[in-house]
Amino acid sequence: MTLLLVSVTNAEEAHLAVEAGADLIDAKDPAAGALGALTPATVAEIVAAVDGRATVTAVCGDHLRAETLLDSAEAMAATGVDMVKIGFVPDLADARVIRAAGRLLGTRTKLVAVLFADLVPDFGLVPVLAEAGFHGVMLDTSGKSAGLLSHLSTMRIFGFVSTARTCGLISGLAGSVRIADLPAVAGFGPDLVGMRGGVCRGGRRTSALDPDLVRMAAARLRAMPCAAQAG
Ligand SMILES: O=C[C@H](O)COP(=O)(O)O
C-alpha cells in the first residue's frame, strides 16, 4: 500500500503522528520553507521519540547551494535518521551535486531526492539519482499556495512514478495534499504520500499537527489498492 509520511516539528508531534498511524516521520521546520531544516539536536530528539516505531526522515534545508547542502545532509545523517531528504533546485543543484551527495553519503544512509513540481522539475535526473546510489525520489512543491496536482499534468506525474520505479527508486508525492486528495494522489501508485498542511489545525502547515487528521489520512490510504512498500 501507499505509505503515509507526515512532517513534524518536534519530538511530541513525532510521537503523536506515530500513534495516529503515520508510517514515516519527516523532521522538518515548515516555517523555514518547503524543506526547512530543524536543528540536528531536535532531529535526534525525534529519532529517540519514534524509537524504531516508524521510518524517520529529515530534510536538509531550502534552496541551499551545493556545499551547504552537503554539509547539512551530513549533519542530518549523523542524527541517526533512516533517510535524508535532499532538495534539488534547478540552478543550485544538478547532476554534479547529486553524484557528490551519493559519494559522500550513499553508503552511510538512505538518500531521497526532492524535486519541485512548481520549479520546472527535470525528470531526466531520476536515472542520475539511481546511478548515484539514491534510495528514492519525491515530488513536492516549493511554494505552498497551490498543490501538486495544479502544477503538473496527470501524465507527467504518472511518468515520474513509473520512471522512478523503472530506475529502482522508491517514489513519493507531496505538495499541499489534503485528505480529500489522497485517492487521486495515491492513485498514481507512489510508495508514499507526504503531508503537513493537510494534517495540521486549520490546514496551515505552520500550525500544530492534528492527530485526528493524521488518523483519517492513514485510514484513507489503507483503504486504497496496493503499491510497492517503502522503507
Ligand atoms: O514532505 C511532505 C511535506 O512536508 C508536505 O508539506 P505540505 O503538505 O504542507 O505541502
The ligand as an SDF file (V2000), in Angstrom:
LIG
                    3D

 10  9  0  0  0  0  0  0  0  0999 V2000
    7.1350   16.0800    2.6960 O   0  0  0  0  0  0  0  0  0  0  0  0
    5.9840   16.4560    2.9140 C   0  0  0  0  0  0  0  0  0  0  0  0
    5.7170   17.8930    3.1160 C   0  0  0  0  0  0  0  0  0  0  0  0
    6.0430   18.3100    4.4050 O   0  0  0  0  0  0  0  0  0  0  0  0
    4.4070   18.2980    2.6490 C   0  0  0  0  0  0  0  0  0  0  0  0
    4.0570   19.5730    3.1510 O   0  0  0  0  0  0  0  0  0  0  0  0
    2.6840   20.1830    2.6830 P   0  0  0  0  0  0  0  0  0  0  0  0
    1.6620   19.0780    2.7880 O   0  0  0  0  0  0  0  0  0  0  0  0
    2.3840   21.2810    3.6600 O   0  0  0  0  0  0  0  0  0  0  0  0
    2.8720   20.6630    1.3090 O   0  0  0  0  0  0  0  0  0  0  0  0
  1  2  2  0
  2  3  1  0
  3  4  1  0
  3  5  1  0
  5  6  1  0
  6  7  1  0
  7  8  2  0
  7  9  1  0
  7 10  1  0
M  END
$$$$
